[in-house]
Amino acid sequence: AEGNYTVKATVAQTANYNAASATADFAISTKAPQTVTAGNLTVKYGDTDKAVSASTNGDGTISYSVKSGSEYVEVNSSTGALTIKKVGTATITVTASETDSYAAASKDITVTVAPLAVTAPTADTTVFTYNGQNQDYGVTETANYTVSNGLQKNAGNYTVTVALKDKDNTVWVDSSDTADKTFGFEIKKATITITAKDKSAYVNDTAPTLGEGDYTVSGL
């Protein structure tokens, strides 16, 4: 430890020599340096279990603080646990405190918050036909994206749009961008079938007429 010290050397008496001793003063005025070991870290938006890991070759207490980029992350000063706030880059300072034997030391590391990659939905391959009821294209809204124009009733061609809710902090897995996904949604026209009952007539007879009870209609 740092301080002033005295060393005494003694030689015991022998048959030919008297005992003797001497002292010497010395001081330790410079504490041993500490080296902080910590590496840069990349996390994803939405992560909840990430932390900065650090160590020292001395006996100082490790602490953590945000040097810059507090809008992107927060750090627990004693555990290094991170709170992810949004996509961006922050600088974390890791400090080993001064002790009786070691000088204080610190190291800056970079924490990069990458966007959360969201898996896009797949196209609905259902063949839709008009049935007089609302029909739903088979893509459902999630916590990460919205679905619009997916509920239709009448026959026709429609465009279903899937959009990320947070385009600042999320991207699509398949394209690494934030562009909206679109899907074609077709409801085909229904087929109406009219079936007439058989009628018969003789030559020169008046042609038979068809009344409401003489035919059936299906498909409506």
N, C-alpha and C positions, 0 to 999 in steps of 0.2 A: 504494500500500500504506500501511497505518497506520504513523505515525512522525513524527519531527521533521525539517524541511527548511529550507535557506537558499537564497534566490533572490538573485542578484547581477545588477544592471543596469548596463551600461557604455555611455558615449557617447564616441565617438572624437574626437580633437582635430581642429579645423578651422582655417581661416585666421583666424577671429574668436573661436574659443572653445577653451579648454583642455579636455583630456580630463577626464572625471568618471565616478564610479561610485558606486553605493549598494547596500547589501544589506538584505534583509528576511528575517526568520525566520517560519516558519509550521509548524503541526503538523496532521497528519490523524489525528484521534483516534477517528473513528467509521468502522467498515467499512461498505461498501455492503450493503444488505439483499439477501437472496436470496428468490426466490419459487419455491416448489415447486408444480409442476403435476401433478396426478394426479386421476383420476376414480373414482367408486364403480363397483363391479364386481358383476355377477350371474353365478354359475356354477351348474352342475348337479352333483348328487351323482354320482360316478363319473367326472367329468372328470379328465383327467390332464395336460392341456397348457395350463393357464391360469396367468397371471402378472399381477401388478400392474405397470403401466407408469407411469413417472414421469420428470420432467425438472426442471431448474432453469435459471434465467436467469443463474446465477453459475457458479463453477467448483468447487463443493463436490462431494464424493463422495456418491452416493445410497445409502442403506441402508434396510432394511425390518425392521419388528418387529411382533409381534402385541401390541396394547395390551389387547384384551379378546376373549374368544371363542376361546381356544386349543383348546377342545374341538371346535370346528367346522373350523378350518383351521390349517395351519402355513405359514410363509412363509420362503423362502430369504433370508437377510439381505443378500446381495449382488446376486442376480438378480431377486428378487421372485416367483420361481416358487412356486405354491401347491400344497400337499398338502391335498386335500379329505378331511375326516374324517366329517362328518355334516351333516344339514340344520340350518341356523341362520344367525345373523348375527354377524360378527366385525368388529372395528375394527383396521385396520392403520395404523401410524404410519410415514410416509415422511419421512426426514430427509436434509437436505443438510448436509454437514459444514462447519465453519468453515475458511476458508482465509486466506491473507495479505491478500486483498482483500475478502472477503465474510464476513459474519456467518452463523452457523449458522441454519437454518430447518427447520421441519417442518410436516407437514400430515397430518391424520387422514382416512382414507377408510373407507367401509363395503364389506365383501365379504359378499354374501348368497348362501348355498348353497341352491338350490332343489331340490325332489325330482326324481329321475330319472323321466321319464314312460315307462311300459311299455305296449306295444301288447298288448291282450288277444287271446287266440285267438278264432277264429270257430267257430261250431257245425259239427259233423260232420253232413252231410246223408245219410250212408249209411243205407240201409234194412237193418237187421239182422234176421235170422231165425235161430231156434234151429237149431244144427247139431251139438250135442253137444260143441263145443269152446269154449274161452275166446275171447271176442271183445273187441277193444280199441276204445274210443271214440277217434276220431282227434284227440286233443289230447295233445301231448307236453310233459312237464316241461322247463323251461328254467332258466337261471341265476337268473331273476328270479321265477318262480312255480312252485308245486307243483300237481299234478293228483291228485285222489283219487277213488276209486270208478269209475274208467274201464275196469276189466277185469272182465267178467261172463261167465257161462256160461249160466245158465238164462233162459228167457223171462220177461219182466216189464219194469216201468218203474223206472228208476234215476235218481239225480241225481248228475251229475259236478260236482265243486267245484274251481274254480281259485282259488288264494289266493296273494297276493304273499308272498314270503319275508321281505322287509324293509319292513314297513309304516311304519316311522319315516322311511325315506329314499326310498321309491318310491310312485308313484301310477299309476293307469290313465290312458292318454292320453284315452280317450273320455269319462271322467267326472271326472277330476281328484280321485278319491277312492281309498280303499283297500278298499272292500267286496268280498267274495268274489264271483266270477262263477260262476253255476250254469247247467248245460245238461241238458236232458232226454235220457235215453239209454233207448231202447226196443228190446228184443229181442222180435220177434213170435214167436208160436207157429208151429212148423212144420206144414205140411199133410201128412197121411198119406193116400195113395191106395191103395185095395185094388181090384184088378182080378181078377174071377173068370173062369175059362174057361167057355166055353159048354157047356151040358149039354142034352140033349133026352130026352123021354119020350113014350110014347103014352098015349092016354086010358086011364084005369083002372090005368096002371102006377104003381108006387111012385115017389114023387119022388126024384130022384137026390140023393145026398149029396155034400158038398164036403169033400175031404180036403186035407191040407197041400200036395199037389201040384196042387190045382185052382185056386189063386189066387196072385196075387203082391202083395206089399206094397212100396210105395216111399215115400220121404220120411223114413224113420227115419235 
